[in-house]
Amino acid sequence: MKLSTAVARKINDILIEKKMSVNKLASISCLTQSTVDSIVNESSKNPKLLTIVRICDGLNISLKEFFDDPLFAKIDRED
């Protein structure tokens, strides 16, 4: 699985769990909605780590919690 796919799936899973919209996540993460949309729709192929940190802050989870998921166990290289 590509990293961008795993990140998008993880964010979408958390949004469903927390019953939160992309717009709300963008707002509380101090990001634009287009930035978050591009990540969750996988049009952003290489999201910056700082952006993921801001998303984690908005979701009130740690970066460790975010990446501690079987989705990230076998990531394909995206050279």
HUVEN-V302175 format. One record per pair of residues at least 12 apart in sequence whose C-alpha atoms are under 7 Angstrom apart, sorted by the first residue. I is the first residue (numbers start at 0). J is the second residue. If there is no record, write none. Layout:
i=<I,I>
j=<J,J>
This chain:
i=<0,0,0,1,1,1,1,2,2,3,3,3,4,5,5,7,7,7,7,10,11,21,21,24,27,28,28,28,28>
j=<73,74,75,74,75,76,77,74,75,41,44,45,41,70,71,38,39,40,41,39,39,35,36,57,57,53,54,56,57>
